[in-house]
Structures are given as structure tokens and as C-alpha cells.
Amino acid sequence: MAITRPTHPAIPQTTSTTSTTSAAPRPTGSTAPASPTTAHPTTTPPTTAAALPAAQDQFSPELGSSFVHQLLGLDRDADGRISRQEFATGQPTLERISQDGRPQNRAEQSVFRAMMDAYRSTPSQPTPTSPSPTTPSTPVSPSLTSPNASATNENDPLLSYSIQDGRLVALAPHAGTSIPPLFSTPHLDANQGGLPSTLLATPTARVIHGDDPGDFYCEHMFFGAQMAASAPESSIQTNAQGEKLVGFLHVPSDAWTQQASSAGYTQEQRHAGTRQVIGAALRGYADQIAAQQTDGSIRMMLTGYDQFMSVRNNPTGDFVSHRENLDASMRAAFGDRLLTPQGSPVSIEPPPSTDTHSYRYTIRGEDGTPREIELTASRFPVDDTTINPQSSTSIQRSISRYAPHAVISMGVAGSGSYKAEHRADSGGLLRTSDSAQHNESATDTLRLRDNFSLARAIHAGQRP
């Protein structure tokens, strides 16, 4: 049977997000204030007489993270400035977010109108080659025709912003002063999301908090998936803490990680611990989704990585490539509530170009009625096709295509404990006008809000 998916708009060509469908409340984008020792360096943009409200309480928690992420996503070179052209390209999406019926709309519409006024007015310091008189602000409309478009350079900076601890704390029309790039520093939430240090402990696995996914493809995956989840029509749901149900799990290497052959072990022998951890995560996420969506199937996506460098037999890619691991994870998650011990394959049309398979399970819901869970498992290559939103095989496109309510991604790192990551930034990720690629010289100029949704799911989803 072919998968019937909701219809989703095409991926925006100017941001690192996709567009899918959500019924869950959007997160507020707020975080606890950072201590003086963990504050991120910030740059406050210059203000003018027409400056937008720059007080921290104007943007957090009143502005939703989808609005903020969409706005920051327009700044492809992450230099703290958004040009007139960049804003014009993203204006329809920003306007749609500000009118989507969410509690944050009033604040978002106020900010959006101010940005439109800034766009329609001549910059306070126009370029010498294109002087023009000041034009009064005009009301917001779907069209972005600037009265002075012919007299201004569309590549000129329009807006300047400042972020701190993953929050937008200042936004103003650019006054013509150069704004240096914004940088963040590694930061571990001392409160760890209000969760214990050890999230799960079984005879075969121990899960703790991660503190830095590593400026490589693991963090790029986590960053890109969260940006996609923040798109206005994303299918990804949100937990009670305002965090998108997107997580990244670092799995410890094992005795077979650097061996080319898959001989010498059974799937149960190699992945007993991972089955317990993923089972807890699936249960935790499924319970949160079921509480928000009382009917219809629950859709979750699980990803792993293929070989790279000395990792010749990646345990995460091996895990998602075998249905018996998914079956075992579902048993660990739901026990005797699992009514179908083996997942039923779901055909995917057209066939995916990545190593992707979908399976349908039936569980007994909390109210005793049957409930379907659709689990899509994908193995991704460790290269730019996975994290470039313009790639047809990227994580962003996969989220758009399979429309999951939650995503759990995995990568291999270190040994010993499993690590539930919660921070993601753009370190090592070069974002240009139409692509994203790994680049070791790229700094962590944009850090997203800490996301403990996976840690919460694992901690809540473990069974006695």
C-alpha cells in the first residue's frame, strides 16, 4: 500500500527550512537567563529614530521560534545583517507565520509591520550612488513593491539583529554601521532542562546529556532538522516546554565499528542497548504526540549514518537498516500494548533514492482502542547531500516528504554512555544563498535554543 501523505509546499529556496504541516503550538523561543559565566558575546545593532523595539521582553517569549528562526534563516552569511533582497524573499513566509492563529501573532504582526515600514522607507544612510528622499511608511500589504526600489541598492543591509543564548534580543533598521559577525560560546545549561544527569540506566545502556554535537555532520543534522521543524507548516510537533520533537542521540562505538564486515555478530548482540534507548525515546515521543493528536496515525522518523573515515561499519546505519531492531525497539517501548510484533512494510511511491523504509505498527492506546504508529527509518551518507536543504535526499526534504511528528537522529561518537544532545549551532556549516555545506572554517555564528525534547522523551519513556 502506498503512503498517503499530507500535501506540503515546496521548500523555500532561501532558507534552511522546509514546509510541512503542524497542529501543535509553536514554541515560544524563550530560555532561562544565562549566568555571567556562560553569556554569549553579543553585538547590539545601532538604532535610529525609526528603530524597532529592541527590548528583550519584546522578542522572548512573545515571538514564536518559527518566526525567529525564519527571520535568522534569511541571513545566509550570518553576519548580523539582513539585506533588503533577503527580507523581500522571506517576507511572504514571515507574514504567513504572523497570521497563523497562534498566541504569538500579536507581537509578530507588530514586528512584521515595523520591518515592512523599514523596507518601504529609504534607508537612513542610502548608498552614494542611489540617493532618494525619505518616503513615509505605508501599511502592510502582500506586495513588497518599494517606492524607492529603483533608488536603493537591494543588497544594502536593511535590518540588524543581535542574539543571546539562542534568543533574538535586538532588532533594528540598519543605520549604515558595519556589524561584526555574531559568535556564541559553548554553553551547558546548568539545570540540564530540569532533568537528572543520568536519563536512563539499564544493564546494557546508560544515557547522559551531551554537551556539544561537534561541528560535523552530526551537529549539522541536528541543526538542519530543527530549522526544518520550525518552518510554519512543519509536521513536527512541540512538547509542553515549547521544544520541537527533534533529537539527536550519540551512540558509542563498539567492537565492530571499524570492521568492514558485518560478520561475527547478530543484530541483537550488537544493538541490545540501542534498542532499549530508542524504545524509551519512541515511547516518550509517542505519548506526547498522542496527547496532542487524539486520532490518526502517529508518525516518527529514525535516522542513522553510513560509513565515514575510520568508521567502516557505523552502528547507527546498521541499526536503522534492519527491521528486527525497529521491532525490538517497539517491544521495549510498549510491551504487551504492542499488538503487531513485526512492523508491516509500507510501500513508498516513488521509491526513495536513500536507504529508507517505512513500517506500520498497531498499539493499544491508553483508552484501550487500537492506534497505528508509522516508523520511517533512513540511513544517510556522511556528506553534504544529507544536510543541504536543496538536495533531494537531505534531512530537510525527508521531513517534508514523510511528514513525521517527531525525528530521532543518531550518529556514532566515543565510547561508554549514550548522549542525548540538546544544543546545535552552525559551527562548521557554511550557508550560502541556496545551499549548505560542511566547512571547517565556518564558525558557530548562529546557535539555536537548547532542545531537551529527546532527553525528556527518553527519561519519561523508559519502562520498569
N, C-alpha and C positions, 0 to 999 in steps of 0.2 A: 504494500500500500504506500502510495506516495505521500510525503509530508505536505500538509496544507498549512501554509504559514500566513501570518498577517501581512498585508501589503505595506511596504515601507518605502519612504522616499529615497532617492539616490543619496549617496554620501556627499556631503558638501566638499567642494573642491579646494577650499581654502582653509580648512581646519583639520585637526587631527581627531575628528569625531565622526560617528556615523549617526544615522537617523533610524530609530526603531520605535516601538510603542510602549508606554508605561501607564499603569493606573495607580502607581504608588506615589506618595507625597515626595516632592523633591527635597533633598537635604538643605539645611539652612546655610551650610558652609562655615559655621562657627566652630571655634576650637577654644580650649581653655587658654587663658593668657600665659605666655611663656615667661619663665623666670629670667632674671637678668643674665644668667649664665648661658641661657640657650636661645636668646633672642637672635633673630636673623638680621643681618645687615640690611638696611632699607635705604631707599632714596625717596625723599618726598618731592614730588614734582612741583615746579613753580606754579603759582596761581595768578589769575588775572581777575579783573572785576567781574567777569562772567564765569568764574571758576565753578565747577560742580561741587556739591557738598563733599567734603573730604574727611569728615569725622568718622572714626572707626565704627561708631554705632549705626551709621547710615548704611554700611555695607555688610555688617555682620552683627546679628544674624538676619537682618531684614532681607537682604538679597539672597536668592537661592543659588546653590552652587552651579546649577546648569547655566544660569545667566552669566555668572562669573567665569566659569571655565570656557564658555563660548567666546566671551569677550577676550580673555587672555589667549585663547587659541588663535585669534586673528594676528597676534604679534608673533609672526613666524620666526623672526630673528631674536626674539626675547630680549630686546634692548630697552624695555620700559616705555616704548612709544608705539602708538598705533597710527598708521598713516590714514589720510582721507580715503584712499583707494581700498585699503584693508577694511576700514569701517563700512564703506559703501557695499562691499561684497558680503559682509556678515550682517548687514542691517536687517534683512527680512527675517532671519532666524532669531536675532535678538528681539525684534518686535513680536514675533510669534510667542517666544518664551514669556515675554512680559504680559501677554494676554491669554495665558493658558488656564486661567481659573484657579491658580494656586494662591495660598495666603501671602506669598511674597510679591504678588503682582503690583500692589500699590507703590511700593518702593522702587520696583524695577521700572515701572512706567515713568515715574518721576525722573529717574536717572536716564532712561532712554530719551525722554523729551529734551533733557539738558544736552545730551550728546547730539541729538538732531539739531538743536539750536546752534551748537558749536560748529556743526558741519555746514549749516546754511549761512553762517556768518563768515565774513572774511577773517582769516587768521589774524591775530593781533599783530604779528610781525610777518607780513607776506614776503615772499621772495622778491629780491630786487627786480627781477625780470618780469614780474607779473603783479604790479601794484593795482589795487582796486579799492574803492570806497567801502566803508562799513555798510553792511546790509542788515536790516532788522531781522530778528528771528521770526520764523514762521511756524505755524502749527505742524504737528507731526502728521505725515501722510504716508501711504505706502510707497510713493515715489521719492527717489533721492536725487532730484534734479536741483543742483546748487545754482542759485542766481549768479554766482561768481565763478562757476566751474571753468569758464574759458580764461579767467584772470588769475587762477591759482594753480599751483603745481599739485596734482593729485597724489604725488609721492611725498608731499610735505607731511610732517607729523601733525596729527590732529589732536590726539589725546596722550596724556602721560599718566602713568599709574605707579603705585607702589604696593608691594605685597609684604606681609609679615606673617610667619608661621602658617603659611598656606591661605591667608586671608587677604582680600583686597582691602587695603586700609586708606587709600587715597586715589582719587581720580580727578583730573582737571584738564581743561583745554591746554594744549602745549603752548608755551609762551615764547618759543624760539630758542630756549636754552638747551644745550646738549645734556641729555640724561644718560649717565653711565649705566652699563648693564647691571641688572639686579643679581645678587648672589645669595644663596642660602647656605647654611652650615648644617652638618649632621646633627640631628636632634632626636632624642629618645624621650617620649612622654614619660615623665617620672611616675605618673599614675597608671600607665600602661592600659589606658582605656577603662580603668576601674576593674581590671581583670587580674587574676593571680599570675605569678611568674610562670608557673607550670600549668599549661592549659589542659593537658591530657597525659596520663601515665598508665600504660598497660605493660604487661610482660614483654611486649615486642616493640613498643614505641613510646617515646616521650616527646611532647610538643611544647616548645617555649616560644617566646616572642623573638622575631627577628629585629634587627636594628638598622639594616641597610642592605637592600637587594643587590647593590653592587655596580651600578653604571654600565651594565652589559645587557644582553638580550633578556635576561630575567626581569630586570627593572624596566626595560623598555616595554615588555609585555604588560606588566602591571600598570605602567603609566598610560599606555595606549588604550588598554581596556577600560580604565577609569574615565579617560577622556571620552571614549565612545559611549560609556554608560551615562555620561552627563548630557548627551545630546537630548534635545527636547522631546523627541518621540521614542526614546530608548525603551526597550522592553525590560531592561534591568530594573529590579525593584529596590526599595530602600528600607532599611531597618528603622527601629524606633529611635535610634541615635542619629538619624539623618545620614547614614553611610550607605553608599551603593553596595549591593551584594556582589562585589568583585573582590576576589582574594588571590594571594599568591603564596604558595607553600614551597619552601625549600626542603627537598628530600635529601637525606645523607647518602653519600656514595656507598657502594658495597663491594664485595669481593669480585663482582663480575663487571663493574663499571668500565674498566679499561681493557676488557677482553672483547675481541671481535666476535667470538662465537657465543651463541645463546645456549650452547650445550652445557650440561653439568648442573642444571638446577630445574626445579619445577616453578611454576608461577606462584604457587602457594608458599614455597620455601623462600623465594626471593622477596615477595611482596606482602608477607603476613602483616607487618607493621603498617605499611601504607594502606592496606585495606581497612584497618581499624581507624586510621586517621581520616581517610577520605569518607568512610562510613559516618563518622561523627560530623564531619563538615556537611555532607549531604543531608543528614537528618536535621542539623541546625538550620540550614538554609531552607529546606523544605517546610519546616514548621513555620518559619517566618513568612514564606510565600503563601502557605495555606491560610494563614491568619488574615492576609490581605485579599486573597483571591479565593473565594469560597467555592467556586466551581471551575470546571475546565481542567486541562492537564497542567501539571507543574513541569516546567522545562528548565533543565540545568545543563551547563556545558562544562566539560572537564578537559583540560589540555595538558600535554606533555611535550618535551623537546626531543629531537633526534640527536644524533652524534655530533660532536664538535671537538676539535683539538684532541686531547688525550682521552676524552670521554667517547669511547668507541661503542659502548652498549649502555645508552642512557636509561637509567631505571624508570624515569618518568615516561619516556616514549614507549618503553616496553610495557609499562603498566596500562596505558590507555589503549594499546593495540590488541589487548586480549580481553574478550568479553567475560571470561571467568573472573577477572579481577573486579569488573564492574558488578557482576552478580554477587560476589563475596562482599563487596562494599555495601551493597543494598541490604544484604542479610545482616551485616553488622549494624547498619543504620536502623532497620525496622524490625528485626527479629521475626516473631510469628505474625506480625502485621503485614509482612510481605507475602502477597497471595500468588505471585508468579516467581518461583525460584530462579528462573532464567529469563533474561530480557528477550523480548521478541524483536527481531531486526525490523527496522523501518526503512523502506527504500527512500533514497534521496534523489530527486529529479530536478535538474540534470545532475548526473553523478559529480561529486566534488573532485577537484584536482588535488586536494590534500588527502592525507590518510585520515579520513573521517568516517565514523559510523554512528548511527543512532539506534537506540534500543528503547522499547516501551515496557514499563513495569506497572503492575497494579498493586496498590497497598490498601489496607483497610484504614480509612480515616479515623480521626478521633471520635467522630459521631457514629462510627460503625459502617458507613457507606463506602463503597469502593472509590478509589481515586487513582488516576493514572499519573505516572511520572515518566517523562521522556528525558533520557540522558544521552547527550551527544558527546562523543569522545574524539578528540583530534590530536594528531601528532604533527608538530610544526618543525620545519627546518630552522636551524640556528643561523638565520641570515636576515637581510633587510626585507625580504618579501613578507616576513611574518609581522613586522612592525610598521611598515609603510602603509598608511591608510589608502593610498592609491593602488596598492597591489590587490589583485582579485583574490589572493589567498591569504590576506592579512587577518589578524585577530579582529580588527575593526570590521572588515567585510564579513567575517564569520558571525560576529554578533548580529550584524544586520540580517544575514541570511537565515540563521537558525532561531533568532528571536528568543534567546534564553532569558529566564527571570533572574538567574544567578550564574556567575562564571567562577570556576576554580582553576587556576593555572598552576603548573608545577615546573620546577627546574631542580637540577642537582647541584649541591654545594656542600663542601666539608664532610664531616662525619659526626656520628653521635646522634644528637637530637634533631628532630624536625623543627623547622622555624616558620611560624606564621608571620609573614611580613605585613607591615602596616604603613610604611612610608614609601613614597615614589616621587622622584623628581626627574628632570630632563637631562641629568648628567650623562655625558657620553652619547647624547641623542641630538643630531643635527637636524633641525626642522627648517625646511625651506618653503617657498611659496606653494609647492604642490607635492611635497614628499617628506619622508623622514628616513634617516639612515644612521647607522652607528658611526660615531666619530669620536675617537678617544680624547680629542682636544676640546670637545663641547663641554661646557661647564653646567652645573645644576642650577640654571637660571630660573627655572620655574618648579616650585615644589607644591604638590597637591596637599590638601588637607589629609592628616593621618586617617587611615581607614582600618579600623579594627574589626570589620564585619566578619572576616574569616576566623579570627581568634574567638570572637563571640560565638560563632556557629559551632566551632569545634568544642568549646567549653560547654555549651548548652546541649550539644547533640550527642555527647557520649552516653552510652547506656551502661547500667551496672553489670 
